[in-house]
Amino acid sequence: MALRNVLSLCGRVGLVVAAFMFVAGIVAGPVLEKILFSPLSVTERNVQPALPPSDTPSERQAGKPG
């Protein structure tokens, strides 16, 4: 095969591959967008801090007769 024929063949194969990639990008774009950029829901735990007992030593010293 002459160099000219090899370059021609490579050019045709390259164009076919580029065309398939273009069509695949058009088809796969919306599908991948839905998969990759789906809205994430984050839940937050509702943990309330524990309150100290009402009869703490500091309250006894602060004014309660004892």
Backbone as CSV, one residue per row, in Angstrom:
resi,resn,N_x,N_y,N_z,CA_x,CA_y,CA_z,C_x,C_y,C_z
1,MET,0.847,-1.181,0.000,0.000,0.000,0.000,0.883,1.231,0.000
2,ALA,0.488,2.174,-0.754,1.234,3.423,-0.820,0.914,4.279,0.400
3,LEU,1.794,5.186,0.700,1.611,6.070,1.860,0.319,6.872,1.738
4,ARG,-0.001,7.256,0.512,-1.217,8.037,0.291,-2.450,7.210,0.642
5,ASN,-2.470,5.934,0.301,-3.614,5.080,0.607,-3.744,4.829,2.114
6,VAL,-2.615,4.693,2.788,-2.645,4.476,4.240,-3.194,5.710,4.945
7,LEU,-2.756,6.884,4.529,-3.264,8.118,5.141,-4.748,8.305,4.858
8,SER,-5.173,7.928,3.678,-6.584,8.022,3.332,-7.419,7.087,4.203
9,LEU,-6.929,5.875,4.378,-7.635,4.913,5.225,-7.704,5.400,6.667
10,CYS,-6.598,5.906,7.204,-6.592,6.427,8.578,-7.548,7.607,8.724
11,GLY,-7.614,8.448,7.713,-8.528,9.591,7.751,-9.976,9.147,7.782
12,ARG,-10.312,8.142,6.957,-11.693,7.643,6.939,-12.066,6.987,8.263
13,VAL,-11.151,6.187,8.796,-11.416,5.535,10.082,-11.576,6.587,11.171
14,GLY,-10.749,7.605,11.131,-10.853,8.684,12.116,-12.175,9.421,12.028
15,LEU,-12.640,9.673,10.815,-13.929,10.347,10.657,-15.083,9.482,11.158
16,VAL,-15.017,8.188,10.888,-16.078,7.293,11.369,-16.089,7.259,12.895
17,VAL,-14.915,7.157,13.493,-14.834,7.139,14.960,-15.338,8.454,15.535
18,ALA,-14.974,9.580,14.921,-15.428,10.883,15.403,-16.950,11.012,15.284
19,ALA,-17.512,10.483,14.194,-18.963,10.550,14.028,-19.677,9.727,15.095
20,PHE,-19.161,8.525,15.370,-19.776,7.713,16.418,-19.651,8.374,17.784
21,MET,-18.526,8.985,18.066,-18.364,9.671,19.348,-19.311,10.859,19.467
22,PHE,-19.512,11.567,18.365,-20.429,12.707,18.370,-21.854,12.256,18.672
23,VAL,-22.303,11.209,18.001,-23.655,10.696,18.230,-23.780,10.133,19.641
24,ALA,-22.762,9.435,20.107,-22.803,8.881,21.468,-22.846,9.989,22.509
25,GLY,-22.149,11.090,22.248,-22.191,12.220,23.178,-23.556,12.855,23.239
26,ILE,-24.222,12.943,22.100,-25.569,13.525,22.078,-26.548,12.617,22.815
27,VAL,-26.414,11.319,22.633,-27.336,10.389,23.279,-27.032,10.256,24.769
28,ALA,-25.758,10.147,25.118,-25.387,9.881,26.502,-25.378,11.137,27.368
29,GLY,-25.341,12.313,26.782,-25.279,13.547,27.564,-26.418,13.695,28.553
30,PRO,-27.675,13.649,28.102,-28.787,13.799,29.055,-28.864,12.660,30.078
31,VAL,-28.494,11.459,29.660,-28.535,10.332,30.586,-27.498,10.516,31.687
32,LEU,-26.283,10.880,31.305,-25.237,11.090,32.307,-25.532,12.282,33.194
33,GLU,-26.180,13.293,32.642,-26.519,14.467,33.447,-27.507,14.088,34.545
34,LYS,-28.467,13.236,34.219,-29.434,12.804,35.235,-28.765,11.947,36.296
35,ILE,-27.807,11.129,35.888,-27.146,10.241,36.846,-26.161,11.009,37.718
36,LEU,-25.333,11.840,37.103,-24.254,12.491,37.840,-24.718,13.686,38.652
37,PHE,-25.706,14.416,38.168,-26.115,15.645,38.837,-27.504,15.519,39.435
38,SER,-27.837,14.344,39.957,-29.128,14.165,40.598,-29.116,14.896,41.932
39,PRO,-30.240,15.466,42.321,-30.273,16.199,43.592,-30.083,15.244,44.765
40,LEU,-29.225,15.636,45.660,-28.949,14.833,46.841,-29.777,15.354,48.003
41,SER,-30.345,14.466,48.763,-31.071,14.891,49.953,-30.220,14.534,51.166
42,VAL,-29.969,15.537,51.967,-29.142,15.354,53.152,-30.042,15.516,54.360
43,THR,-30.033,14.534,55.212,-30.835,14.620,56.432,-29.928,14.973,57.597
44,GLU,-30.455,15.768,58.482,-29.686,16.206,59.639,-30.290,15.577,60.883
45,ARG,-29.437,15.026,61.699,-29.930,14.417,62.924,-30.351,15.507,63.895
46,ASN,-31.499,15.331,64.492,-32.010,16.300,65.446,-31.641,15.832,66.849
47,VAL,-30.429,16.159,67.253,-29.938,15.756,68.568,-30.000,16.971,69.470
48,GLN,-30.805,16.873,70.509,-30.904,17.983,71.450,-29.893,17.757,72.567
49,PRO,-29.252,18.826,72.991,-28.258,18.654,74.068,-28.935,18.252,75.370
50,ALA,-28.247,17.434,76.113,-28.789,16.984,77.395,-28.750,18.134,78.396
51,LEU,-29.867,18.341,79.055,-29.938,19.400,80.065,-29.389,18.872,81.389
52,PRO,-28.681,19.732,82.121,-28.162,19.278,83.424,-29.326,19.058,84.388
53,PRO,-29.146,18.222,85.378,-30.217,18.027,86.370,-30.544,19.338,87.072
54,SER,-31.806,19.481,87.488,-32.240,20.758,88.060,-31.619,21.023,89.422
55,ASP,-31.213,20.022,90.125,-30.645,20.207,91.466,-29.127,20.014,91.402
56,THR,-28.438,20.995,90.828,-26.992,20.910,90.723,-26.343,21.531,91.951
57,PRO,-25.144,21.178,92.256,-24.463,21.766,93.432,-24.317,23.276,93.321
58,SER,-24.176,23.823,92.135,-24.011,25.281,92.004,-25.286,26.005,92.389
59,GLU,-26.458,25.381,92.117,-27.714,26.021,92.509,-27.889,25.960,94.030
60,ARG,-27.427,24.904,94.634,-27.546,24.810,96.081,-26.736,25.888,96.783
61,GLN,-25.565,26.200,96.225,-24.702,27.194,96.848,-25.140,28.607,96.491
62,ALA,-25.917,28.800,95.440,-26.221,30.136,94.963,-27.381,30.775,95.672
63,GLY,-28.014,30.189,96.604,-29.075,30.907,97.272,-30.144,30.009,97.879
64,LYS,-30.067,28.753,97.690,-31.053,27.880,98.311,-30.600,27.595,99.747
65,PRO,-31.493,27.799,100.647,-31.100,27.464,102.028,-30.984,25.957,102.171
66,GLY,-30.002,25.558,102.877,-29.872,24.149,102.916,-29.420,23.620,104.168
